[in-house]
Amino acid sequence: MSTFCDVALPVPLDMAFTYKIADHQPVIGGRVLVPFRTERLSGVVLAMHDNAPSMQAKTVLQVLDTEPVLDTGLIKLGQWISQYYLAPIGDVFRSMLPLAAEIKKARIYRMTETGYEALHASANVGSSRRSKQDIDTQMVEYAVLDYLSMSEDALEGTIRSATGANRQILDLLLRKKWIAREDASSVRDAQRTVQVAMLKEPPIKPGKLNENQQKIIAFLQQQAGRALVEQLRTLDVPRTTLQTLVKREMVELIEEPAEFTISSMKKRGPSHLDFIFNAEQKAALVTIQRSAQEQKFSVSLLHGVTGSGKTAVYLAAMQSVLESGRSAILLVPEIGLTPAAAANLHQVFGDEVAILHSALSADERAEQWHRIRRGEARIVVGTRSAVFAPVANLALIVVDEEHDSSYKQEETPRYNGRDVAVMRGKLTGAAVVLASATPAIESYHNAEAGKYRLIQLKERVERRPLPEVELVDMRSEFQQTGEDQIFSRQLILEVTDRLERGEQAMVLLNRRGYSSVVLCRSCGETLQCKNCTIAMTFHKAAHRMECHYCSYRQAVPKRCPKCDSKHIYFLGTGSEKVEERLHAAFPQARIGRLDRDTVRNRHDFEHVLNQFHSGEINLLVGTQMIAKGHDVHGVTLVGVVGADYALGFPDFRAAERTFQLLTQVAGRAGRGEMPGKVVLQTYHPDHYAVQFAQQHNYSGFYEKEVRFRKWMHYPPFSALANVLVRSDKLEQTLRWTGQLGKWFESTRNEGVRVLGPSVAPILRLKRDYRYHFILKAASREKLNAALRRMLAFADGEKIPRTNVIVDVDALSLL
């Protein structure tokens, strides 16, 4: 029986905390609820021992798990992530465990003696020259004190409802020490339930019921005497009608565990496994199956042209893993791709499938996680965090579209799901398959160097031809027409032809909104976000401007805020404007749009895609959402509008991203019996990324791109990290940046090259001013060591850890 335990807590500190064990013994890898400062936090136990700390240890409040929620392999994986990405260990484990729903957060407030004195003194406060806002704030403050004076303590939500106070006012009262706060968080049952209406016996005579009551009784009788209360709400009767039937003891309401629906995606044709594999697919499948059966770590790069049947290959490999009694994980880059992937998997594996991604509610995520841990689901599909799924006897991890930047998390811990999948495979002896038509330069380089096994699918299934790609030089288009148009004449002709033949088309523009810039024609002022140094995007349907970085929104001003001119002008094009112009050009077309403005939840995405697959929509416009993973056999034309804008970004990966996007969206055409075509509008027709995309030539692009990377010592020929210094005060950002800059100049970091400091491409983002350093090194060990020394110096200079962001293997330098 140990006396103490070390606990990793979700705080920005690189250490575990020692607590005294009370009555119940925790387990390593299990969770405990502990006091931390003024809060109660859930943490993971990393060690048990009898070594008393130098200071008095607080006591564990509650043991949450009698069995580990993280096994030895996942604990090692979390520790590796913490070391490699320089992330606090507690933040890593918080990301690995989607169990926040099991902790009920609650704060209790009580009034202090100082607060009682302030409330008493308020009766004698006279009027003074203060602003209306100050007077209103003070009135709410005294309302809070008055409310607390009538009870010993109260929950935050109760106080806010009763007095109208917000979090800022409560924090102000805390700073004045008029009130005190205590964390009262506790454990809750996260199991989801639904309310079911059941018809009581004996049956009711319809004549004794009014019309609305008869509707409910009749519906219940049709449903064998029971139905979800949610279903009854579709009957268009007042909600009180059901309660009346309950009071008359004709209907009973009960709570039952909710069933989780994998996906609402409709079944579309045969399973991937019903197709006859060609020779390349068979060879690829045999190779992957052998890797999984060997129960030894291996990494395979499955590189196949778009439409070559990569999905069918890895699904067949996952099926063989399942039949052998082992487990598999499938990672997809975005939530939008999860429904289709889950539908495919469910079609093949049934209830053995679980899904994990952030669009699920907290309760749903906890439910799916526990299903996996209990062994009820041995096939897991999800976004990057699904790599942490607690599957037992893991044999295979598949990372689909492995090149996609969505696998990189943009907040702490800043891990790359693809690379974590490789490390998990190494720690558990599993086979890892990275699949893509346009692999990341780093992945393909590893395959060429022999670190990964290269598996290639060079032909489309059934020997279908790759789509013809026609380049339209928009510079010549302007010279010939004298007009700056969104669509070229060739694209209009091709879309018209496809719609007349009853076929489907897609148009890609990788920008949201209606216009990307709002400016004043009189003074030239660009209307920027108040939180970011970035132009606001105009959204016509909502008639507002929005920042796509911090989500700040405001109404479109009628006059310029700088010069008071009424000449507000809208420049640039987004997917909303493209949709409007398509409606004008093709009034008979059935047009749908997929972007982050039309897709607010996973059901919106599924609904539009179902309509596209069924033919209800024959012209789909959208951002990069439409470029990945969709297999719609009726699409014979893809139009690409302005996808080469990214070539002008200050990022060494700009060419790679452009090539990947163009190749991926081109691959949506001609996946059925009819050949496909791509009309690619560009202002950079001679750029090698555009040229090789036109030729579907990945190897040619790779050879050219990798030469540039080698000359400039960029990945994969060096390890790279981005160090970002941020603060909401510019002076503070400059001071901290200067301190770190002087340290880099005066400290010998052998083998590490430091670029900067310099202003980040976006100086101000989400209210923070930002400067950054870029570090490059041939040795990852030397880079990691230099970053650790830099963080230790920052700690010594009292620079808060949350204000110095270290992004190892950074994909975005913005």
Steps between C-alpha positions, in 0.01 A plus 500: 500500500670817381476828689548747214427521128633722220224653289516669158260796501373709202704810584779670297781365718759234407461287811280256688364582849523285810185433707434304815280194456196484727280190539484352152812405306514645145653309209775608264330620183176572686348838581466677830325822606740725691513855636727738307523859620135610519370233262421131484666331203494154351844354433672176402707303752853439368668344806431364851762523775577573864739792447364802685548832312693790652178691567171383649302307239130551445273197509330328207130589511364206303624200304311497169619172350562157649667389175743698280340718230842529335701181462879486514531554125281811499684644802831452315347661192385801705845538654659486152262773374588713800873458437496534121256792471612664827143496634395484868429136584162579656381679186603196295297257710201735495508483118525122512194452723159619366341458843432861601127419512561285808609802705224744591663842528348722767608814688354620827521863618460641850525849642804605708508731802633771268197441280260543792672827588472619138131410486434686826694804376307505173193635677690822576664548157389829343479592133818594315606590150545158350412349167176312456702181433681532838171558681341199330798280591487610863127428520560143379786460749276597790226275364744207522596595856137538598418158355793330679412669829183290509681164464826346613609424143360466149594345167634730230212426261242579769665835579521600134135410439377684809707818470601536133869491594749373244837331552685835480300648789553191715875516428498871596334418832761228559782751442335737748481204743130566556422140408690171507480211257528127557514225239228242561561281196386141538459176308189443288357214297568586137270233358255656254133424548186559298141543614258235378119523507327165567131426456343359817263208510206461466461681163322833506170561322549774236165660581624617839789697347519828315647517149862571608494224761362257243793584268753404768318180598462396136870564434603294803274215391667504155841481671410189707413709804826696542682786329765762572358826634701675224296306242171617655605861450466451124122454541436875524314484830560718811761363740245519782293231327752229589520622859119481524508136387770429760289659777197292394730193524441407138865548403817437702834679447821307568874568453705254294865495388537676165612301199785652301446522124823454303390717210198619309686454171289292265633174361632572151545186299711197584762480772857580401574132563248389236722632222743271321855607583751549220855365515644816660234504771548130575876547536451804725248313717730198541788727605290682762345177633844346547619811687202478737539126553868525590407697814810713449517875444511609138397804296367474145430795272203409279542740208232468235356736241154638578235233439749210519308318776717579803192502725398150390851372572525628854139401581579145392814509716294622796250218445776238511628659823153480654460135396828418673359637827705820505415873465557785252478880492416712193589870512341750261613864480171684553171449680319546168655176369407298809133425409590346163790304649282382791223400258747291297639337811157437651390341175792256526548456875159583653490580872873436540554863390543800731562860398692774680517866401435844649160552333350241736360628827710446812264222610516332158880505499511348849249233396700402191826499696357260759363271226851476358659441839251222583586326174154550348652684202828385347490726194540872574460783248557866578711810466848547647402442865367153410865388493469485881202259495546239778478198269648175623723279287557768236619357167451775240484879484397660169553874445291602198602814306814496713629821341215712635595788730186438710692224678709772667341638814523878525476525879697337780600222467595577139538142382465359149250212499684326217833498682336400829338208314847387388630523857201312641563227245862485616404477869234233445654297218225592254514551125443858384370586153524860370271542198489788253498589132725796587722394792673759714854568378634370833309171471609432143858587591485243783375242251783578258751478784369154597345602833151428364389227262365653176184341356379653175170485310575660164167443328139580577262211566367332188774685306292817496696793357614789714308817414629734234615828658466813289680814618330837443738796528287767668746769393427425133130470582499857631695633203259337255171591671598826673307384809607356833269198526478223758435233236687462174308448177634145482368411846155639414491289184611184678249537787218567252592188305508276810167625635331451162624140496360434848844471662635667815770764550698651787652849530774568755594840642698470820365819660190546712256788497393738226784754481838465667566874543277791602652844440417866459542633146552856629788451743610142426441380857466121525253393769698275730407275791529675837686197640724411202701686237299332228230625263142412586313277254157608379221242527209615287225263620554601863588859395793519735877495507688217668859426595586143400775480762326606824134487382434864597194631315359846440242668281608655171541875568297738286781755512877468526608514868812697400383766252120469530466433128203293383702333223553157657633253242524120497797326336596139446301183460389226735292183471179690581549731200589202279172333595305818419670537160437133420129546574498793257694312231312169538148576627382143438786340696444345842785666689636415843783655703743347747711730718525588867211746465252239372632213712432585863495142624567149370135453398514798259799346325335159472177654369669686213718203407200266502321738262806508272536123496130450426506755214273755672795740461677500164739793556697521824712801595725519802837546666760227556226302679394370158853407393564206731387142509162528325415226251204619288481306174277754326761779511660544159621861532694691764558873468778656705471874566788685665658202676850630424468804731703311760811518279544857622499410870825548701534126565753252361218242472284720274587308182443162667159604634394639163604184317319282755177701485493511120577130466248397763210703359584388146471144624130546575425492124446187293476245782207322334443354155521837323839677454567818689643839424649781708500869404773663706493881496832650604708817498818288529477250213880462481553418869631147548231418760227579246683328213556175688143504635378524140704190417399306817875463547584468870851366451590789270374753753680322783836501320479873428367601842747288694794672325379839626455361851854358501655827381316699769545241781127459553322176600555215427870601506475673836284511809303822539324678784311827523531694829222755536503773764160656566324744732201730485741787573741591220763636741503174691529294182795713384673476839466121522603458136808714565594294805475174306683651201794605718507154656517332160784738398702445817443127546681238294245262351727288282341373181191718536431796271271772635309728261349810657354646702256648252139608489267204446326514158185595691624745764188499714280192532216449748609817685860381543803673341735240358871472415677178414828314452553209260752237608655248260739217581629186331464317832164472677681432828696826475188695405306355793782574742524864382125546540511359853780737597302789352189406701708470819639851436145631441387348831793667676403834347139453619364485144176298535506166325168575330661803332786306338361251249734229372373329186724206410470387134282805435279479192378860520734793548221760506 
